[in-house]
Amino acid sequence: MFYSFARGLLRFLVWLFNGNTHYENKEVLPDGPYVLVGPHRTWWDPIVFALAASPRKFAFMAKAETFHNPIIGWIIGHANGFPVDRAHPGPSAIKTPVKILRKGELSLIMFPTGSRYSSEMKGGATMIAKMAKVPIIPAVYQGPLKFGQLFLRKRMTIRFGAPITVPAGKLNDELFEQVNKLMEDAFTQLDYEIDPDFKYVPDTTKYEQEKNSGKV
């Protein structure tokens, strides 16, 4: 109930302040649960990903620190968010989303790099998709990268790619590298299909600051 209300409110706000959103290639989205992955470029791309893939509902990971605020924590929790300690994830970071996906009611939004300021792919999405026996759906966001630009009615585009099935075999470095390469290639292709001249370079300086502060 709360998720549907929040999604409707956010859809209205995005329309009101931007009004120039475009969702492409939705026909590739499965009927059942899946892991929706993309390069993490803004703090609002999880929101527009969820709006773009509607009517499917999603769960998502949130930094454990955000739950320290009781009001924000309540909102995130009721919107299907669950806490993850990015510095020390622990087994629950995998077990919780796998359990959610196996129930079949929700899909999962994940960003394989974990941070907006990194291009280093991690193996969490692959592990979760394989254990839950669901496909991975790649997606990319192109649009405003600064909050103020949202009000300039610049075009925002979300484009989905074909499902990626995690190959059979043991969960090892070779498998992670194989699937990470498939996801990276899909992101590159989707970006090209939206705009052949598009180029995004993450701010790795901020990523190093996050690492040094123990946040990742």
N, CA, C and O of each residue as an XYZ file, in Angstrom:
864
protein
N       0.831     -1.195      0.000
C       0.000      0.000      0.000
C       0.877      1.261      0.000
O       0.702      2.140     -0.844
N       1.829      1.347      0.957
C       2.672      2.539      1.033
C       3.533      2.673     -0.212
O       3.724      3.775     -0.726
N       4.058      1.534     -0.704
C       4.912      1.580     -1.903
C       4.129      2.179     -3.071
O       4.640      3.051     -3.774
N       2.903      1.723     -3.282
C       2.087      2.228     -4.392
C       1.803      3.715     -4.234
O       1.839      4.465     -5.209
N       1.518      4.146     -2.993
C       1.279      5.559     -2.742
C       2.531      6.375     -3.041
O       2.466      7.399     -3.722
N       3.689      5.908     -2.518
C       4.932      6.638     -2.719
C       5.300      6.708     -4.196
O       5.746      7.747     -4.683
N       5.110      5.592     -4.910
C       5.423      5.583     -6.339
C       4.540      6.576     -7.104
O       5.015      7.290     -7.987
N       3.256      6.610     -6.754
C       2.359      7.554     -7.411
C       2.748      8.996     -7.136
O       2.705      9.839     -8.032
N       3.128      9.278     -5.897
C       3.550     10.628     -5.526
C       4.817     11.022     -6.268
O       4.916     12.127     -6.800
N       5.783     10.114     -6.300
C       7.042     10.405     -6.988
C       6.840     10.569     -8.484
O       7.486     11.408     -9.113
N       5.944      9.771     -9.058
C       5.660      9.906    -10.485
C       5.095     11.305    -10.779
O       5.465     11.940    -11.767
N       4.200     11.769     -9.911
C       3.635     13.110    -10.082
C       4.713     14.183     -9.958
O       4.749     15.126    -10.749
N       5.595     14.037     -8.961
C       6.640     15.044     -8.757
C       7.621     15.082     -9.918
O       8.042     16.157    -10.346
N       7.987     13.908    -10.429
C       8.893     13.871    -11.583
C       8.238     14.541    -12.787
O       8.883     15.295    -13.515
N       6.948     14.259    -12.991
C       6.217     14.906    -14.089
C       6.125     16.415    -13.877
O       6.278     17.188    -14.823
N       5.878     16.830    -12.646
C       5.690     18.252    -12.346
C       6.983     19.040    -12.538
O       6.974     20.117    -13.134
N       8.089     18.505    -12.035
C       9.337     19.263    -12.050
C      10.176     19.034    -13.298
O      10.991     19.878    -13.670
N       9.971     17.881    -13.947
C      10.770     17.602    -15.141
C       9.887     17.447    -16.375
O      10.046     18.178    -17.352
N       8.958     16.498    -16.330
C       8.015     16.339    -17.423
C       8.618     15.917    -18.744
O       7.999     16.084    -19.795
N       9.831     15.369    -18.699
C      10.492     14.995    -19.948
C      11.185     13.643    -19.777
O      12.353     13.487    -20.132
N      10.455     12.668    -19.231
C      11.010     11.339    -18.993
C      10.603     10.387    -20.114
O       9.494     10.463    -20.643
N      11.523      9.490    -20.462
C      11.283      8.551    -21.558
C      11.773      7.168    -21.139
O      12.922      7.014    -20.727
N      10.917      6.177    -21.242
C      11.234      4.809    -20.855
C      11.241      3.941    -22.113
O      10.221      3.816    -22.790
N      12.370      3.353    -22.418
C      12.561      2.658    -23.689
C      12.791      1.157    -23.498
O      13.445      0.720    -22.550
N      12.232      0.389    -24.432
C      12.479     -1.060    -24.514
C      11.872     -1.836    -23.346
O      12.429     -2.854    -22.936
N      10.752     -1.383    -22.806
C      10.119     -2.053    -21.675
C       9.628     -3.456    -22.021
O       9.388     -4.269    -21.128
N       9.481     -3.741    -23.302
C       8.962     -5.042    -23.700
C       9.888     -6.188    -23.326
O       9.466     -7.344    -23.349
N      11.150     -5.898    -22.978
C      12.082     -6.974    -22.606
C      11.910     -7.394    -21.156
O      12.466     -8.413    -20.746
N      11.157     -6.640    -20.372
C      11.041     -6.929    -18.946
C      10.236     -8.207    -18.720
O       9.158     -8.365    -19.293
N      10.746     -9.122    -17.893
C      10.025    -10.383    -17.617
C       8.777    -10.143    -16.779
O       8.632     -9.103    -16.137
N       7.888    -11.115    -16.796
C       6.694    -11.050    -15.955
C       7.024    -11.359    -14.492
O       6.400    -10.822    -13.576
N       8.013    -12.232    -14.289
C       8.380    -12.629    -12.939
C       9.485    -11.756    -12.356
O       9.889    -10.768    -12.969
N       9.976    -12.123    -11.162
C      11.003    -11.325    -10.487
C      12.338    -11.350    -11.218
O      12.656    -12.303    -11.929
N      13.105    -10.296    -11.034
C      14.427    -10.177    -11.648
C      15.266     -9.177    -10.860
O      14.756     -8.458    -10.001
N      16.551     -9.147    -11.166
C      17.453     -8.161    -10.580
C      17.716     -7.090    -11.626
O      18.315     -7.374    -12.664
N      17.282     -5.876    -11.372
C      17.484     -4.754    -12.279
C      18.782     -4.057    -11.902
O      18.925     -3.570    -10.780
N      19.727     -4.006    -12.834
C      21.040     -3.437    -12.539
C      21.354     -2.304    -13.507
O      20.862     -2.277    -14.635
N      22.167     -1.384    -13.054
C      22.594     -0.290    -13.907
C      23.779      0.432    -13.308
O      24.075      0.248    -12.127
N      24.462      1.243    -14.085
C      25.515      2.096    -13.535
C      24.891      3.183    -12.657
O      23.899      3.802    -13.040
N      25.467      3.406    -11.500
C      24.903      4.326    -10.502
C      25.430      5.732    -10.778
O      26.599      6.018    -10.520
N      24.570      6.613    -11.304
C      25.019      7.931    -11.757
C      24.472      9.093    -10.946
O      25.080     10.163    -10.926
N      23.333      8.908    -10.273
C      22.748      9.960     -9.441
C      22.093      9.305     -8.235
O      21.943      8.084     -8.186
N      21.704     10.129     -7.258
C      21.018      9.539     -6.102
C      19.564      9.229     -6.420
O      18.910      8.496     -5.677
N      19.041      9.788     -7.538
C      17.643      9.525     -7.877
C      17.465      8.475     -8.964
O      16.326      8.183     -9.331
N      18.538      7.894     -9.496
C      18.314      6.886    -10.531
C      17.587      5.636    -10.008
O      16.898      4.992    -10.799
N      17.696      5.254     -8.728
C      16.840      4.152     -8.264
C      15.349      4.494     -8.373
O      14.524      3.623     -8.649
N      15.016      5.761     -8.155
C      13.618      6.187     -8.233
C      13.107      6.085     -9.666
O      12.035      5.531     -9.911
N      13.880      6.622    -10.612
C      13.394      6.603    -11.998
C      13.462      5.195    -12.587
O      12.678      4.865    -13.477
N      14.387      4.359    -12.107
C      14.382      2.956    -12.530
C      13.067      2.283    -12.110
O      12.429      1.584    -12.897
N      12.682      2.515    -10.853
C      11.455      1.893    -10.342
C      10.225      2.426    -11.066
O       9.293      1.672    -11.347
N      10.217      3.722    -11.369
C       9.101      4.287    -12.115
C       9.047      3.724    -13.529
O       7.974      3.411    -14.044
N      10.212      3.599    -14.148
C      10.275      3.124    -15.533
C       9.786      1.690    -15.664
O       9.147      1.338    -16.656
N      10.083      0.860    -14.668
C       9.727     -0.564    -14.737
C       8.363     -0.869    -14.140
O       7.979     -2.035    -14.049
N       7.629      0.149    -13.736
C       6.267     -0.041    -13.224
C       5.418     -0.745    -14.286
O       5.598     -0.486    -15.476
N       4.493     -1.635    -13.884
C       3.896     -1.778    -12.547
C       4.631     -2.734    -11.613
O       4.177     -2.964    -10.492
N       5.752     -3.294    -12.050
C       6.516     -4.167    -11.168
C       6.962     -3.387     -9.930
O       7.358     -2.226    -10.040
N       6.899     -4.008     -8.768
C       7.363     -3.379     -7.538
C       8.742     -3.914     -7.176
O       9.095     -5.042     -7.522
N       9.523     -3.083     -6.469
C      10.921     -3.408     -6.210
C      11.299     -3.273     -4.739
O      10.734     -2.474     -3.992
N      12.271     -4.081     -4.361
C      13.002     -3.896     -3.121
C      14.353     -3.300     -3.485
O      14.782     -3.381     -4.637
N      15.014     -2.713     -2.523
C      16.325     -2.127     -2.809
C      17.147     -2.051     -1.528
O      16.612     -1.995     -0.421
N      18.451     -2.053     -1.715
C      19.381     -1.915     -0.598
C      19.574     -0.434     -0.278
O      19.584      0.406     -1.178
N      19.725     -0.125      0.989
C      20.001      1.244      1.421
C      21.106      1.224      2.464
O      21.222      0.277      3.241
N      21.907      2.262      2.476
C      22.974      2.355      3.468
C      22.401      2.263      4.882
O      21.393      2.896      5.197
N      23.045      1.483      5.713
C      22.551      1.286      7.075
C      22.404      2.615      7.816
O      21.536      2.766      8.676
N      23.268      3.579      7.468
C      23.231      4.868      8.161
C      21.909      5.594      7.959
O      21.474      6.350      8.828
N      21.263      5.366      6.807
C      20.013      6.083      6.542
C      18.899      5.644      7.482
O      17.925      6.373      7.668
N      19.031      4.463      8.074
C      18.012      3.969      8.992
C      18.200      4.523     10.407
O      17.365      4.293     11.281
N      19.289      5.246     10.628
C      19.509      5.834     11.947
C      18.500      6.940     12.230
O      18.167      7.206     13.385
N      18.014      7.581     11.169
C      16.958      8.578     11.328
C      15.626      7.839     11.352
O      15.278      7.192     10.364
N      14.875      7.911     12.437
C      13.654      7.096     12.556
C      12.610      7.399     11.495
O      11.908      6.492     11.048
N      12.493      8.653     11.084
C      11.486      9.008     10.077
C      11.901      8.479      8.706
O      11.116      7.829      8.015
N      13.149      8.767      8.324
C      13.636      8.301      7.027
C      13.680      6.780      7.002
O      13.331      6.155      6.000
N      14.111      6.190      8.112
C      14.158      4.736      8.189
C      12.792      4.106      8.020
O      12.656      3.071      7.367
N      11.769      4.733      8.613
C      10.404      4.217      8.478
C       9.944      4.287      7.025
O       9.350      3.341      6.509
N      10.222      5.410      6.372
C       9.814      5.587      4.974
C      10.500      4.564      4.079
O       9.846      3.913      3.264
N      11.813      4.420      4.226
C      12.564      3.487      3.385
C      12.107      2.056      3.636
O      11.929      1.281      2.697
N      11.920      1.711      4.901
C      11.495      0.362      5.233
C      10.132      0.019      4.650
O       9.923     -1.094      4.169
N       9.216      0.960      4.688
C       7.872      0.728      4.148
C       7.841      0.818      2.619
O       6.844      0.467      1.988
N       8.947      1.293      2.031
C       9.054      1.321      0.566
C       9.891      0.138      0.065
O      10.430      0.170     -1.041
N       9.991     -0.910      0.899
C      10.695     -2.159      0.561
C      12.211     -2.035      0.575
O      12.906     -2.852     -0.030
N      12.727     -1.024      1.259
C      14.175     -0.915      1.412
C      14.648     -1.695      2.624
O      13.914     -1.844      3.601
N      15.876     -2.194      2.560
C      16.453     -2.895      3.703
C      17.905     -2.445      3.876
O      18.581     -2.140      2.893
N      18.386     -2.402      5.122
C      19.714     -1.826      5.387
C      20.858     -2.764      5.060
O      20.760     -3.977      5.243
N      21.957     -2.179      4.568
C      23.194     -2.909      4.303
C      24.365     -2.053      4.772
O      24.472     -0.876      4.426
N      25.222     -2.653      5.547
C      26.459     -1.994      5.970
C      27.462     -2.144      4.834
O      28.008     -3.230      4.635
N      27.714     -1.071      4.087
C      28.560     -1.180      2.893
C      30.002     -1.525      3.234
O      30.697     -2.159      2.440
N      30.457     -1.107      4.422
C      31.836     -1.412      4.816
C      31.983     -2.869      5.248
O      33.012     -3.498      4.999
N      30.939     -3.405      5.904
C      30.960     -4.790      6.385
C      29.606     -5.425      6.073
O      28.771     -5.552      6.969
N      29.371     -5.828      4.818
C      28.040     -6.273      4.392
C      27.462     -7.434      5.181
O      26.307     -7.368      5.600
N      28.233     -8.501      5.397
C      27.722     -9.658      6.122
C      26.811    -10.508      5.263
O      26.403    -10.080      4.183
N      26.478    -11.729      5.732
C      25.646    -12.676      4.956
C      24.257    -12.152      4.638
O      23.693    -12.521      3.608
N      23.683    -11.303      5.485
C      22.316    -10.827      5.262
C      22.202     -9.989      3.991
O      21.119     -9.881      3.417
N      23.316     -9.394      3.546
C      23.288     -8.588      2.325
C      22.959     -9.443      1.111
O      22.503     -8.923      0.093
N      23.183    -10.743      1.207
C      22.834    -11.676      0.133
C      21.550    -12.429      0.478
O      20.659    -12.562     -0.362
N      21.457    -12.916      1.702
C      20.313    -13.747      2.089
C      18.990    -12.983      2.033
O      17.979    -13.530      1.592
N      18.990    -11.733      2.474
C      17.744    -10.963      2.495
C      17.164    -10.761      1.100
O      15.989    -11.066      0.895
N      17.941    -10.255      0.120
C      17.357    -10.083     -1.221
C      17.014    -11.398     -1.910
O      16.057    -11.455     -2.682
N      17.781    -12.458     -1.645
C      17.461    -13.761     -2.239
C      16.102    -14.228     -1.728
O      15.277    -14.709     -2.504
N      15.871    -14.088     -0.444
C      14.593    -14.478      0.147
C      13.448    -13.662     -0.448
O      12.377    -14.201     -0.726
N      13.676    -12.362     -0.644
C      12.651    -11.491     -1.227
C      12.314    -11.936     -2.647
O      11.142    -12.034     -3.011
N      13.338    -12.202     -3.440
C      13.126    -12.591     -4.834
C      12.423    -13.938     -4.950
O      11.574    -14.126     -5.822
N      12.773    -14.865     -4.080
C      12.164    -16.200     -4.139
C      10.677    -16.169     -3.840
O       9.942    -17.057     -4.272
N      10.222    -15.162     -3.107
C       8.790    -15.037     -2.837
C       8.023    -14.666     -4.101
O       6.833    -14.960     -4.214
N       8.695    -14.025     -5.046
C       8.106    -13.744     -6.340
C       7.304    -12.470     -6.449
O       6.871    -12.118     -7.546
N       7.088    -11.764     -5.352
C       6.243    -10.576     -5.392
C       7.011     -9.321     -5.799
O       6.447     -8.416     -6.414
N       8.296     -9.268     -5.454
C       9.114     -8.091     -5.714
C      10.331     -8.449     -6.565
O      10.843     -9.567     -6.512
N      10.774     -7.477     -7.343
C      12.078     -7.560     -7.982
C      13.056     -6.724     -7.161
O      12.683     -6.151     -6.137
N      14.300     -6.658     -7.609
C      15.343     -5.988     -6.832
C      16.104     -5.019     -7.715
O      16.490     -5.367     -8.831
N      16.324     -3.810     -7.231
C      17.176     -2.841     -7.912
C      18.545     -2.848     -7.249
O      18.653     -2.710     -6.030
N      19.596     -3.009     -8.058
C      20.966     -3.029     -7.541
C      21.889     -2.258     -8.473
O      21.619     -2.113     -9.665
N      22.978     -1.770     -7.903
C      24.012     -1.115     -8.698
C      25.312     -1.878     -8.461
O      25.870     -1.837     -7.364
N      25.794     -2.576     -9.490
C      26.937     -3.488     -9.301
C      28.210     -2.824     -8.787
O      29.059     -3.495     -8.201
N      28.357     -1.504     -8.998
C      29.550     -0.827     -8.488
C      29.379     -0.432     -7.023
O      30.361     -0.148     -6.337
N      28.147     -0.413     -6.546
C      27.893     -0.072     -5.151
C      27.915      1.408     -4.849
O      27.246      1.853     -3.917
N      28.669      2.185     -5.611
C      28.834      3.611     -5.355
C      28.682      4.397     -6.649
O      28.975      3.890     -7.732
N      28.223      5.639     -6.526
C      28.136      6.516     -7.696
C      29.511      6.938     -8.188
O      29.648      7.439     -9.304
N      30.526      6.738     -7.360
C      31.838      7.280     -7.681
C      32.839      6.202     -8.071
O      34.050      6.417     -8.029
N      32.323      5.052     -8.447
C      33.207      3.951     -8.815
C      32.724      3.280    -10.091
O      31.527      3.241    -10.372
N      33.678      2.752    -10.863
C      33.335      1.943    -12.038
C      33.724      0.487    -11.821
O      33.659     -0.324    -12.744
N      34.129      0.160    -10.594
C      34.576     -1.196    -10.259
C      33.369     -2.091     -9.992
O      32.625     -1.878     -9.035
N      33.186     -3.091    -10.847
C      32.052     -4.000    -10.723
C      32.302     -5.024     -9.624
O      33.392     -5.587     -9.515
N      31.269     -5.257     -8.809
C      31.340     -6.258     -7.754
C      30.443     -7.444     -8.113
O      29.739     -7.405     -9.123
N      30.466     -8.487     -7.298
C      29.783     -9.722     -7.659
C      28.443     -9.954     -6.996
O      27.846    -11.015     -7.178
N      27.945     -8.978     -6.219
C      26.718     -9.186     -5.468
C      25.501     -9.495     -6.323
O      24.730    -10.399     -6.002
N      25.323     -8.749     -7.414
C      24.155     -8.954     -8.268
C      24.160    -10.346     -8.881
O      23.120    -11.000     -8.966
N      25.342    -10.798     -9.308
C      25.462    -12.132     -9.895
C      25.119    -13.212     -8.880
O      24.385    -14.151     -9.187
N      25.651    -13.073     -7.675
C      25.412    -14.064     -6.632
C      23.932    -14.128     -6.270
O      23.367    -15.214     -6.139
N      23.310    -12.967     -6.108
C      21.904    -12.926     -5.721
C      21.023    -13.521     -6.823
O      20.125    -14.317     -6.547
N      21.288    -13.128     -8.074
C      20.478    -13.641     -9.188
C      20.612    -15.153     -9.326
O      19.628    -15.847     -9.585
N      21.817    -15.657     -9.154
C      22.034    -17.099     -9.297
C      21.346    -17.863     -8.175
O      20.689    -18.874     -8.424
N      21.492    -17.385     -6.937
C      20.898    -18.082     -5.806
C      19.371    -18.014     -5.836
O      18.697    -18.954     -5.414
N      18.826    -16.901     -6.335
C      17.370    -16.743     -6.403
C      16.795    -17.328     -7.684
O      15.578    -17.445     -7.828
N      17.679    -17.699     -8.620
C      17.270    -18.276     -9.914
C      16.382    -17.319    -10.693
O      15.309    -17.688    -11.171
N      16.856    -16.069    -10.813
C      16.149    -15.050    -11.583
C      17.131    -14.407    -12.566
O      18.342    -14.454    -12.349
N      16.618    -13.806    -13.645
C      17.508    -13.142    -14.599
C      17.967    -11.777    -14.104
O      17.403    -11.207    -13.170
N      18.999    -11.278    -14.755
C      19.496     -9.920    -14.532
C      19.044     -9.060    -15.707
O      19.233     -9.438    -16.863
N      18.449     -7.910    -15.415
C      18.022     -6.981    -16.467
C      18.907     -5.740    -16.404
O      18.869     -5.010    -15.413
N      19.706     -5.487    -17.447
C      20.527     -4.275    -17.454
C      19.708     -3.055    -17.863
O      18.787     -3.163    -18.673
N      20.042     -1.907    -17.307
C      19.368     -0.657    -17.653
C      20.357      0.488    -17.480
O      21.305      0.382    -16.703
N      20.137      1.570    -18.197
C      20.980      2.758    -18.019
C      20.102      3.993    -17.910
O      18.996      4.049    -18.448
N      20.620      4.966    -17.208
C      19.988      6.280    -17.074
C      20.870      7.312    -17.752
O      22.076      7.370    -17.516
N      20.255      8.122    -18.595
C      20.903      9.309    -19.139
C      20.002     10.497    -18.875
O      18.803     10.456    -19.151
N      20.588     11.557    -18.340
C      19.790     12.730    -18.029
C      20.543     13.635    -17.081
O      21.760     13.515    -16.942
N      19.835     14.543    -16.424
C      20.469     15.466    -15.489
C      21.234     14.718    -14.401
O      20.758     13.709    -13.881
N      22.412     15.214    -14.064
C      23.238     14.593    -13.035
C      23.294     15.436    -11.761
O      23.748     14.967    -10.717
N      22.829     16.684    -11.856
C      22.776     17.569    -10.694
C      21.316     17.893    -10.395
O      20.504     18.035    -11.309
N      20.992     18.010     -9.115
C      19.609     18.173     -8.697
C      18.947     19.371     -9.357
O      17.795     19.293     -9.785
N      19.672     20.477     -9.440
C      19.098     21.682    -10.022
C      18.698     21.515    -11.473
O      17.789     22.193    -11.954
N      19.377     20.610    -12.176
C      19.083     20.395    -13.591
C      17.746     19.699    -13.805
O      17.186     19.750    -14.900
N      17.231     19.047    -12.759
C      15.941     18.370    -12.889
C      14.815     19.345    -13.207
O      13.820     18.969    -13.827
N      14.970     20.597    -12.783
C      13.921     21.592    -12.954
C      14.008     22.311    -14.297
O      13.166     23.153    -14.609
N      15.036     21.976    -15.100
C      15.217     22.613    -16.400
C      14.531     21.838    -17.514
O      14.638     22.184    -18.691
N      13.820     20.777    -17.120
C      13.072     19.954    -18.064
C      13.963     19.336    -19.131
O      13.560     19.161    -20.281
N      15.193     19.009    -18.719
C      16.079     18.283    -19.622
C      15.630     16.831    -19.725
O      15.104     16.268    -18.765
N      15.833     16.244    -20.861
C      15.374     14.877    -21.117
C      16.027     13.874    -20.161
O      17.238     13.899    -19.942
N      15.199     12.998    -19.604
C      15.670     11.861    -18.815
C      15.237     10.589    -19.536
O      14.066     10.425    -19.879
N      16.194      9.692    -19.760
C      15.888      8.459    -20.482
C      16.358      7.254    -19.692
O      17.493      7.214    -19.215
N      15.482      6.274    -19.557
C      15.845      4.964    -19.026
C      15.632      3.959    -20.159
O      14.555      3.905    -20.753
N      16.653      3.173    -20.449
C      16.520      2.148    -21.485
C      16.901      0.793    -20.905
O      17.936      0.654    -20.252
N      16.060     -0.202    -21.148
C      16.277     -1.551    -20.642
C      16.914     -2.428    -21.717
O      16.689     -2.241    -22.913
N      17.718     -3.394    -21.257
C      18.355     -4.345    -22.153
C      17.817     -5.744    -21.975
O      17.049     -6.014    -21.052
N      18.222     -6.632    -22.862
C      17.752     -8.013    -22.833
C      18.201     -8.711    -21.553
O      19.271     -8.405    -21.026
N      17.389     -9.654    -21.044
C      17.752    -10.381    -19.818
C      19.087    -11.113    -19.957
O      19.428    -11.635    -21.019
N      19.818    -11.131    -18.867
C      21.073    -11.877    -18.767
C      20.851    -13.032    -17.803
O      20.466    -12.824    -16.653
N      21.092    -14.244    -18.272
C      20.965    -15.421    -17.420
C      22.332    -15.794    -16.879
O      23.281    -15.954    -17.646
N      22.440    -15.932    -15.571
C      23.711    -16.329    -14.969
C      24.011    -17.768    -15.381
O      23.188    -18.652    -15.142
N      25.172    -18.027    -15.996
C      25.487    -19.379    -16.475
C      25.568    -20.393    -15.342
O      25.808    -20.042    -14.187
N      25.366    -21.645    -15.692
C      25.530    -22.716    -14.716
C      26.998    -22.809    -14.305
O      27.894    -22.413    -15.051
N      27.222    -23.332    -13.120
C      28.584    -23.484    -12.638
C      28.739    -22.911    -11.250
O      27.818    -22.315    -10.692
N      29.922    -23.105    -10.708
C      30.199    -22.634     -9.354
C      30.352    -21.118     -9.328
O      30.775    -20.495    -10.302
N      29.993    -20.548     -8.179
C      30.195    -19.120     -7.974
C      31.669    -18.876     -7.661
O      32.096    -19.001     -6.513
N      32.430    -18.534     -8.673
C      33.851    -18.269     -8.486
C      34.221    -17.003     -9.255
O      33.376    -16.394     -9.912
N      35.483    -16.618     -9.166
C      35.930    -15.385     -9.798
C      35.691    -15.390    -11.303
O      35.343    -14.363    -11.887
N      35.876    -16.539    -11.919
C      35.684    -16.626    -13.365
C      34.237    -16.336    -13.750
O      33.979    -15.637    -14.729
N      33.286    -16.880    -12.971
C      31.876    -16.646    -13.250
C      31.514    -15.179    -13.019
O      30.800    -14.575    -13.820
N      32.012    -14.613    -11.919
C      31.743    -13.204    -11.643
C      32.273    -12.315    -12.772
O      31.586    -11.395    -13.215
N      33.482    -12.590    -13.231
C      34.076    -11.800    -14.310
C      33.264    -11.931    -15.593
O      33.081    -10.957    -16.323
N      32.782    -13.133    -15.861
C      32.005    -13.376    -17.076
C      30.704    -12.567    -17.065
O      30.369    -11.904    -18.046
N      29.983    -12.631    -15.954
C      28.706    -11.919    -15.879
C      28.931    -10.409    -15.797
O      28.180     -9.640    -16.397
N      29.952     -9.980    -15.064
C      30.267     -8.554    -15.014
C      30.544     -8.003    -16.403
O      30.133     -6.890    -16.732
N      31.241     -8.784    -17.211
C      31.537     -8.355    -18.584
C      30.248     -8.248    -19.396
O      30.083     -7.314    -20.181
N      29.343     -9.195    -19.210
C      28.059     -9.136    -19.913
C      27.280     -7.880    -19.516
O      26.677     -7.224    -20.366
N      27.297     -7.550    -18.219
C      26.589     -6.357    -17.758
C      27.245     -5.089    -18.295
O      26.553     -4.186    -18.764
N      28.565     -5.015    -18.232
C      29.267     -3.829    -18.723
C      29.033     -3.625    -20.210
O      28.813     -2.500    -20.658
N      29.078     -4.705    -20.974
C      28.828     -4.606    -22.419
C      27.405     -4.135    -22.684
O      27.161     -3.349    -23.600
N      26.462     -4.625    -21.871
C      25.066     -4.210    -22.038
C      24.906     -2.728    -21.726
O      24.202     -2.019    -22.445
N      25.547     -2.252    -20.665
C      25.468     -0.826    -20.321
C      26.019      0.032    -21.467
O      25.422      1.039    -21.848
N      27.155     -0.383    -22.001
C      27.778      0.367    -23.093
C      26.865      0.416    -24.307
O      26.704      1.466    -24.928
N      26.264     -0.729    -24.646
C      25.375     -0.796    -25.800
C      24.129      0.059    -25.605
O      23.706      0.766    -26.519
N      23.539     -0.007    -24.407
C      22.334      0.766    -24.129
C      22.615      2.262    -24.179
O      21.819      3.028    -24.722
N      23.751      2.680    -23.612
C      24.134      4.094    -23.685
C      24.265      4.533    -25.135
O      23.818      5.617    -25.509
N      24.884      3.680    -25.950
C      25.085      4.006    -27.359
C      23.754      4.110    -28.091
O      23.577      4.974    -28.950
N      22.823      3.232    -27.750
C      21.522      3.249    -28.413
C      20.727      4.510    -28.089
O      19.949      4.990    -28.913
N      20.927      5.043    -26.884
C      20.253      6.291    -26.520
C      20.948      7.472    -27.179
O      20.309      8.314    -27.809
N      22.275      7.519    -27.021
C      23.062      8.638    -27.552
C      24.478      8.146    -27.845
O      25.241      7.894    -26.913
N      24.844      8.005    -29.117
C      26.179      7.498    -29.470
C      27.322      8.355    -28.939
O      28.452      7.878    -28.824
N      27.039      9.614    -28.615
C      28.090     10.521    -28.140
C      28.149     10.619    -26.627
O      28.963     11.366    -26.084
N      27.287      9.866    -25.935
C      27.238      9.963    -24.468
C      28.513      9.402    -23.837
O      29.047      8.383    -24.277
N      28.978     10.082    -22.811
C      30.151      9.619    -22.063
C      29.975      9.994    -20.604
O      29.770     11.163    -20.277
N      30.055      9.006    -19.730
C      29.958      9.266    -18.295
C      31.235      8.806    -17.611
O      31.678      7.673    -17.800
N      31.818      9.687    -16.817
C      33.050      9.356    -16.085
C      32.783      9.593    -14.600
O      32.573     10.738    -14.199
N      32.785      8.543    -13.769
C      32.522      8.734    -12.336
C      33.645      9.512    -11.665
O      34.795      9.470    -12.102
N      33.297     10.218    -10.606
C      34.269     10.989     -9.832
C      34.997     10.040     -8.881
O      34.558      9.826     -7.751
N      36.106      9.477     -9.345
C      36.828      8.483     -8.548
C      37.488      9.093     -7.314
O      37.820      8.378     -6.369
N      37.678     10.407     -7.322
C      38.252     11.070     -6.139
C      37.324     10.879     -4.937
O      37.777     10.595     -3.828
N      36.029     11.039     -5.174
C      35.065     10.867     -4.086
C      35.012      9.404     -3.646
O      34.794      9.112     -2.471
N      35.215      8.483     -4.601
C      35.229      7.064     -4.237
C      36.401      6.766     -3.306
O      36.251      6.021     -2.338
N      37.554      7.339     -3.590
C      38.715      7.144     -2.716
C      38.445      7.731     -1.336
O      38.870      7.172     -0.325
N      37.743      8.848     -1.295
C      37.393      9.435     -0.004
C      36.461      8.518      0.773
O      36.591      8.378      1.989
N      35.504      7.883      0.056
C      34.607      6.939      0.705
C      35.363      5.735      1.245
O      35.098      5.277      2.356
N      36.302      5.223      0.461
C      37.100      4.085      0.887
C      37.926      4.435      2.115
O      37.995      3.657      3.067
N      38.553      5.611      2.091
C      39.398      6.004      3.220
C      38.595      6.252      4.489
O      39.112      6.116      5.598
N      37.320      6.619      4.317
C      36.479      6.854      5.484
C      35.787      5.592      5.969
O      35.067      5.609      6.967
N      36.015      4.475      5.236
C      35.435      3.198      5.640
C      33.988      3.008      5.237
O      33.322      2.118      5.766
N      33.466      3.832      4.296
C      32.080      3.731      3.874
C      31.877      2.651      2.813
O      30.746      2.222      2.588
N      32.941      2.205      2.163
C      32.836      1.139      1.157
C      33.935      0.121      1.394
O      34.034     -0.863      0.661
